[in-house]
Amino acid sequence: DHPLFNVNSITQIHIEMDSSDLRSLTSGSSKYMFNISKMLIHNENISEVITNATIKGSGALSLSFAKKSFKIELESKFLQQKKLKLKGEAIDFSFVKEATSTALYRSW
């Protein structure tokens, strides 16, 4: 399994950013890119601090949901990833569809 997308562990992402940018980002009214001051990515396999990244809201209709989705763009690749998507899954609370499609994709 990929160390970042390991189904046997939960990856935590802690983001530090300017408070006014955070308010704009979570208001749902903005699709602008905001700088991330520091981001810690941690699970049982990795623990890494990234300082060069940006974040923006993701989705169209889902920007109005209470549980939002975000796209993170990294300045340089981290574990072969240049972009990360944090999905709010406001409709599929159980993540069953996401887990099923991921398992199906990996089986090919």
C-alpha positions as CSV (number, residue, x, y, z in Angstrom):
1,D,0.0,0.0,0.0
2,H,1.0,3.6,-0.6
3,P,2.2,5.1,2.7
4,L,-0.1,8.1,2.4
5,F,-3.2,6.2,1.2
6,N,-2.9,3.2,3.4
7,V,-6.3,1.7,4.2
8,N,-5.1,0.2,7.5
9,S,-4.2,3.6,9.1
10,I,-5.8,7.0,9.3
11,T,-3.7,9.9,7.9
12,Q,-4.1,13.1,9.8
13,I,-3.3,16.5,8.2
14,H,-2.9,19.5,10.4
15,I,-2.8,22.8,8.6
16,E,-1.6,26.2,10.0
17,M,-2.7,29.3,8.0
18,D,-3.6,32.9,8.5
19,S,-6.9,33.2,10.5
20,S,-8.5,35.7,8.0
21,D,-7.6,33.3,5.1
22,L,-9.1,30.5,7.0
23,R,-12.4,32.4,7.5
24,S,-12.5,33.2,3.8
25,L,-11.7,29.6,2.8
26,T,-14.4,28.1,5.0
27,S,-17.0,30.7,4.2
28,G,-17.8,28.8,1.0
29,S,-17.9,31.9,-1.1
30,S,-14.3,31.8,-2.3
31,K,-12.3,29.6,-4.7
32,Y,-9.1,31.6,-4.3
33,M,-5.8,29.9,-3.4
34,F,-4.5,30.6,0.1
35,N,-1.0,30.0,1.5
36,I,-0.5,27.3,4.1
37,S,2.1,28.3,6.7
38,K,2.8,24.8,7.8
39,M,1.2,21.4,7.2
40,L,1.9,18.2,9.2
41,I,1.0,14.9,7.5
42,H,1.1,12.0,9.9
43,N,0.1,8.4,10.1
44,E,1.7,5.2,11.4
45,N,4.1,5.2,8.4
46,I,5.0,8.9,7.9
47,S,5.4,12.1,9.8
48,E,6.3,15.1,7.6
49,V,6.1,18.8,7.8
50,I,5.5,20.7,4.5
51,T,5.9,24.5,4.3
52,N,5.3,25.3,0.6
53,A,1.6,24.6,-0.2
54,T,-1.6,26.3,-1.1
55,I,-5.2,25.4,-0.4
56,K,-8.6,26.3,-2.0
57,G,-12.2,25.2,-1.7
58,S,-13.3,22.3,-4.0
59,G,-16.5,21.6,-5.7
60,A,-19.3,23.8,-6.9
61,L,-22.5,22.9,-5.0
62,S,-20.5,21.4,-2.1
63,L,-19.0,24.8,-1.3
64,S,-22.3,25.6,0.4
65,F,-22.3,22.4,2.5
66,A,-21.3,22.6,6.2
67,K,-18.7,19.8,5.6
68,K,-16.5,21.2,2.8
69,S,-13.9,19.7,0.4
70,F,-10.5,21.2,-0.3
71,K,-7.7,20.9,-2.8
72,I,-4.1,21.3,-1.6
73,E,-1.3,22.0,-4.1
74,L,2.2,21.2,-3.1
75,E,5.2,23.2,-4.5
76,S,7.2,20.0,-4.7
77,K,6.2,16.3,-4.9
78,F,5.6,14.5,-1.6
79,L,5.4,10.7,-1.9
80,Q,4.8,11.1,-5.7
81,Q,1.9,13.5,-5.0
82,K,1.8,17.1,-6.2
83,K,-1.9,17.6,-5.2
84,L,-4.1,16.3,-2.4
85,K,-7.9,16.4,-2.2
86,L,-9.6,16.5,1.2
87,K,-13.1,15.3,0.7
88,G,-15.9,16.5,3.0
89,E,-18.2,13.7,1.9
90,A,-21.3,15.7,3.0
91,I,-23.6,13.2,1.3
92,D,-21.8,9.8,1.7
93,F,-21.1,10.0,5.5
94,S,-19.9,6.4,5.7
95,F,-17.3,6.8,2.9
96,V,-18.6,3.4,1.5
97,K,-18.7,4.7,-2.1
98,E,-15.2,6.1,-1.8
99,A,-13.7,3.0,-0.2
100,T,-15.5,0.7,-2.7
101,S,-14.3,2.6,-5.7
102,T,-10.7,2.8,-4.4
103,A,-10.6,-0.9,-3.7
104,L,-12.0,-1.7,-7.2
105,Y,-9.5,0.7,-8.8
106,R,-6.6,-0.9,-6.9
107,S,-7.7,-4.4,-7.9
108,W,-7.1,-3.8,-11.6
